[in-house]
Amino acid sequence: MDMTLIKDQYQIIKPLEEGGFGITYLAEDTHRPSRRRCVIKQLKPVTQDPQVYQIVQDRFRQEAACLEKLGDENPQIPELYSYFQDGGYFYLTQEWVNGHTLAQWQQPVNASVIMDVLQQTLPVLEYIHSQGIIHRDLKPDNIIWRHRDGKPVLIDFGAVKEVMGTQINSQGQTTTSIVIGTPGYMPAEQAAGRPVFSSDLYSLGLSMMVLLTGRLPTHLGSDPCTGELLWRQHVPGIDGVLADVLDQATRYHPRERFSSAQEMLAALQRDSATVSPTQMASRSQTPTIQQPHSQGSMSVPTFLRGWKGFVGAIALVGIGGLLLFRPGQPNAPIPVGGASPRLDDEPEPTTPSASDRSKQTSSAVVGTWKAELLNVVPPFTGITHYKQDGTWRNRITFTNGFSQEYSGTWEYADGILLEQSSTLPTTRSTVRWINDNTAEITILENGNPLQTGLKYIAYRQ
């Protein structure tokens, strides 16, 4: 079986994740003119017993119908495109979500961001639970912050995995051989195979603690008498309202947690209305940018909100001026370590090293380079032409059709790209060559201290 093409339709781009029950791929649908990208989950039952296989077949169809309904009715759940069987495997093809998982965010994450994540995620959970479904595998890796609208998307529901674990015991009864969930993120009742709706609230609350503290669940302490998590000491000055909500969501006993996602959301919103004006001002800041090697985060100034202020305020200079900025977007930190292989088909950037910077000469820069920044407001594409004579010309085109051009001179040596213009501040960036046609750009300075340390990928055209 040619695993580069599934069902003579889906061209595999690369594997994304491999687990106990199968593999997830990023693929293209070759039967569509656009070659639309999708995520394909290839699943294999734990047993090939014909009797069990028929049961798995029926349940797989039922779960696929549930996923289709969820994706059709809620825009923060990936759409299900199709499901099928082929060569003893079961397949789901789903919408590919362009974004970053919360696990990729630089940690610790600011509390105001966590408030925003919760306020946008809890309504989705309330909808899922209203359909009688428990997600069962909520964690930072399974929440994607979608680039195009800055909303969290929930992925990787656990029910289909459970179907693949179906077996028949010695009494002829149907059982499942696995517990769905990720150790460390799931509560005790779920680990025992008896999840309830508040099990999802526990996992979501614990995920937020992980983002706030920058510590894995196993590195958070717990009270030996009550089993309650001990985490506040890792977040000095944490807002008491948010901390109390997370504490209640992660109580050891389900009866002590919030009874529903709606109740948890109401607690956040009700208590937010009672905090002081100073606290509210602090929460309203957008900690979009986080400095490298720093635990703090920086806010986008109010004057940068809206596209006219954006165009007038930033220095769009060559490659080094294509800034990964999100004015006007919901509170979302810049992800660390590049795009998720689950989400973005771009090379994984790392911190530039001295050896990386010495591999290329100035001749490597000559040519036309493109960077698409679709996770900014407004989204735009930048094309920069670097000429052999040391001059450059750059065009920034926004999705609404508005464009601007800039020009200047450039120099490159020892991994440092220096771009100058008579009308814009000088930009100095490091270049890490991923290959001859792909480079990771890190802005060192460009006249705006808020943009120091920003990274993105540029591609040779």
Residue, then its C-alpha position, 0 to 999 in steps of 0.5 A: m500500500d502506497m502510504t504517500l497517497i491514501k485512497d488515491q485521493y489524499q497526498i500525504i505531506k508529512p506525519l504529525e503525530e503517532g500514538g497507540f492507535g494510529i498516525t495523524y498526517l497533514a495531507e492535501d486533497t488531490h480531488r479538489p482544484s485547490r488541493r485543500r489541506c486537511v488532517i487525516k487520522q489513520l486508526k487501527p483497532v487493537t484486535q482484528d477479531p471479526q466480531v469485534y471489527q463489526i462492532v468497531q465499524d458501527r461505533f466508528r460510524q456513530e462517532a464520525a456522525c457526532l464529530e460531523k455534527l459538532g464541527d458543523e454547528n460550532p466554528q471552534i471545532p474542526e469540520l469533519y470532511s469524510y470518514f472511510q475504511d481502507g486496508g484494515y484501517f479507519y480514517l477521518t479527514q478533518e479541517w486543517v487549522n492554521g495556528h499554534t497550540l497553546a503548548q507552543w506559547q512562551q511560558p509562563v503566560n500572562a494571567s490576562v491571556i489565560m482569562d481570554v482563553l477561558q472566556q473563549t473556550l468555556p462556551v465551546l465546552e458548554y456546547i460540547h457537554s450539551q450534546g452529551i459529549i465529554h472531550r476527555d483529552l483537554k491539554p495545551d497540545n489539543i487547543i489551537w489558537r487559530h491565526r485568522d481570528g484569534k480564537p481557540v479551537l478544540i481538537d483530538f476528541g477522545a471518543v474515537k480512540e476509545v472505539m479503537g480499543t474495543q474488545i470482548n471479554s470472556q463473558g462475551q461483553t463489550t469492553t474497552s482496553i484503554v483509558i482515554g486522556t493524558p496522564g497528568y492532565m486527567p482527574a482521578e475519576q477519568a483515570a478510573g474510567r468514569p469521566v464526568f463533564s467536570s473532568d473536562l473542567y479539571s483538565l482545562g483548569l490544570s492546562m491553564m495552571v501549566l501555562l501560568t507557571g511554566r511547569l508540567p503537571t507532574h512538577l506541580g505539588s499537591d496537598p498530601c491530605t486533600g489531593e488539591l494542587l499547590w501552584r499559586q506560589h509559582v505565580p507571584g501576584i496572581d489575580g485572586v479571582l482567576a486563582d480561585v476559579l482555577d482552584q475550584a475547577t481542579r478540585y479532587h472530588p467532582r462534586e466540589r468543582f463547577s457543575s458546568a462550563q457555564e457556571m465556571l464562565a459565569a464565575l469568571q465574568r461575575d467576579s471580573a465585574t467586581v475587580s478594581p479599575t486598576q485590575m481591569a486596566s491590567r487585564s485589558q492589556t494585550p501581552t502579545i510580545q514576550q522578550p526572549h529569556s524573560q518571564g515578563s510580557m509586553s503590551v501592544p500600545t493602544f495606538l497600534r490597534g486598527w490597520k491605519g495605526f498599524v501601517g503608520a506606526i511600524a517600520l516595514v523595512g525589507i525582510g527584517g521589517l515584516l513584523l510578527f505583530r498582532p495589534g487588534q487581535p485577541n490576547a495571544p502570545i508569540p509562540v516559541g519554537g516555530a509553528s506546530p507540525r500539526l498546523d503549519d507546514e513551515p520549518e521549525p526555527t530555533t535560536p540562531s547559533a554562531s555556526d549557523r550565522s557563518k554558513q552563508t555570505s551576502s550573495a545568499v541574500v540576493g534574490t526575492w523573498k516572501a513572508e506571509l503574516l496572516n496572524v496579524v491585523p490586518p493580515f499581509t504579505g511582504i515581498t522583498h527584492y535584494k539586489q547585488d548592488g546592495t539596494w532593496r525594494n519591498r512591497i507590503t500588500f494587505t488582504n484588503g488590497f492596500s499596499q505600500e512600497y519601501s526601498g533602501t540599502w542592505e548589508y549582510a555579514d556574520g549572520i547579521l542583516l542590516e537594512q537602511s532607508s532614508t524614510l524608516p529606522t534602521t533594522r538589524s536582524t539575525v538570519r538563521w539559514i534553514n536551507d538555501n531558500t528558507a531563513e528564520i529572521t529574528i529582529l534585534e532592533n528596528g527603532n521600536p523596542l516592542q518588536t525586539g526578538l520577534k521571529y518569522i520565516a522567509y521563503r525565497q521565490 
